[in-house]
Amino acid sequence: MARIEAKAPAGLSAPRVIRPAVPWYQHQLARSVFYHAVVGVTCFFMLYPILWLVGSSFKPPDEIWTNQTAIIPKDFYPQNYPNGWAGFGGISFATFYRNSLFYATFGTILSVSASAVVAYGFARLRFRGRRIWFAIMLVTLMLPTQVQIIPQYIVFKQLGWLNTFYPLLLPRIGGSAFFIFMIIQFIRSIPVDLDEAAMIDGANKFGIFLRVILPQLTPAIITAAIFSFYWTWDEFLVPLIYLNSPELYLVSLALRTFSDPSGQTDWGAIFAMSALSLLPVFVIFISFQRYLVEGISTTGLKG
Amino acid sequence: MAAATLSKAKRRKQSNFGQDNLVGYLFIGPWLAAFLLFTFIPISVSLLLSFTDYNVLANAGEFIGLDNFQRMFFEDRRYWRSVNATLKYVVFSVPLRLLFALAVAMLLNTYRRGVGVYRAAFYAPSIIGGSIAVAVMWREIFGNDGLVNFTLNVLGIQGPNWLGRPETAIWTLIILAAWQFGSPMLIFLAGLKNIPKHLYESAEIDGANAWQRFLRITLPMLTPIIFFNLIMQLISGFMVFTQAFIVTQGRPLDTTLFYALYVYRRAFEQNEMGYASAMAWVMLMVIALLTALVFRSSSYWVHYEAGEGA
């Protein structure tokens, strides 16, 4: 916006700013208010279903249907949480959370550490066939799970590994193509001079990876770990196929059984357990938002 | 003389290229092993299975030639309903998602206070998008006595049975997909920030209005990003599973029986793994073909700045 400054005579106070006559709606303040009103209201509608879910999880049974639209319950009823936590078939949500935490933590460690090792190989080492393998790795990003999962299931079943975590964890030993790609991009931004200096000092490739590259990978590894954790936490199809006994259920599987419309009528408890299952993801999201945004923006990871 | 030295240098460079052969394969070894064991071999086996009537309970199957494909294309009515549902879902949800993503990214492409909070808020639905909790919530929101109908009732409108009617059920899932535009939004936002400011300034001096600037600068400069987002969203659109599995279970009248859901049912509920493998392979081919088509078309509409990678 154009500002015309009048020349102040010497000795007088600060120069007076004369604003040209503009219509009110073009004023900075009006525009700002308008912007925040539009974006704020849109935001509210975006978040409304989530807020509604959390609100409903604190409503007493009769209020859930009579006072539906409200986010803030009239009567605060936290009893839904212990009711839901009790679970089903004598197994409480403590078991499901323990399973999910084990799987998400261990699975994340496995796939992120493998991804870092593989990414270093692709990013820094010169070996025959590197380009072809790299291209193949990118293509695997586009493969539908359905073409791989049926033969995998047949083999794991023959091995007697149904109702174990092996079929879920074992395919992660090679890392994940998404994270490998992301970490490769990151390693490429690290100057090669450091590698060379270490090489002159007599370090071999493993030493360079461990002492030079790995310490600098922290931001990329955090980003990958966050994504891995919340994808694993939400994973559904693969656990659905392999984990059939309720003691092994992850939170996602348990919620599905728990909320089965034919078997369950305590909607307060269903809402409570649904809201609770989102909590770990939200806590991580809020604490590491910066890493997530950077990760998606720079590598185009899907969310 | 010079040529000889050059070729010698070239040869040395070539042998240099293979200097890390052993170490290189040690480092990518984990990926290579997992790729062969859990991707390459299974996909090949899946192709073989598609020519058999393998049943996992009997652990036996016979070679039946192209019967699975014959049945799929000419006899199985549900198959075509599932193709229909998937296409409808992709055709509506992908453009809607990209449209919302771009619109909101443009709104957030400013340096005002509070933009970081808005960005997080718009992204929040996407971060929980794949979870069962959200699917359960969606089923309630669009249920017969759910939030949407309750609100309509307050306004004096009798809402339909969203999940029970063939015309409306799929739309609840399309809306659910459109609601989760967070990652393409962030990618668009990064792209918008990369467009050089001087382009807009000179356009403004030349008298271009906001709409013209959008059409002539923003849109062409964003085409590489639109291309990337389109590919990613198409692929994930074709693989949609969880939402339909929980919210509509493929009902009513198979109008939300998405392809991945149908493959799952054939393979793991009816144990027809041969038939399901054939279906999965057709899906792989269709996705590969579509991706190739979009790549092919990109030379007509994707605009790359010289010297600038997207």
Interface residues (C-beta under 8 A of the other chain):
Chain A: S32 Y35 H36 V38 V39 G40 T42 C43 M46 L47 P49 I50 W52 L53 W65 Q68 T69 A114 V117 V118 Y120 G121 F122 L125 R126 F127 R128 R130 W133 I136 M137 T140 M142 L143 P144 T145 Q146 V147 Q148 I149 I150 P151 Q152 Y153 I154 V155 K157 Q158 L170 P171 R172 I173 G174 G175 I180 N204 K205 F206 F209 Y230 W231 W233 D234 F236 L237 I241 V251 S252 L253 L255 R256 S259 P261 W267 I270 F271 M273 S274 A275 S277 L278 V281 F282 F285 I286 Q289 L292 V293 I296 S297 T298 G300 L301 K302 G303
Chain B: N16 F17 G18 Q19 D20 N21 L22 V23 G24 Y25 L26 F27 I28 P30 W31 L32 A33 A34 F35 L37 F38 T39 I41 P42 I43 V45 S46 L49 Y54 V56 N59 V104 L107 L108 T110 R112 G114 Y118 R119 A120 A121 F122 Y123 A124 P125 S126 I127 I128 G129 G130 S131 I132 A133 V134 V136 M137 W138 R139 E140 I141 D145 G146 L147 F150 T151 V154 W179 G182 S183 L186 I187 L189 A190 F228 N229 M232 I235 S236 F238 M239 F241 T242 F245 I246 A260 V263 Y264 A267 F268 M273 A276 S277 M279 A280 W281 M283 L284 I287 A288 T291
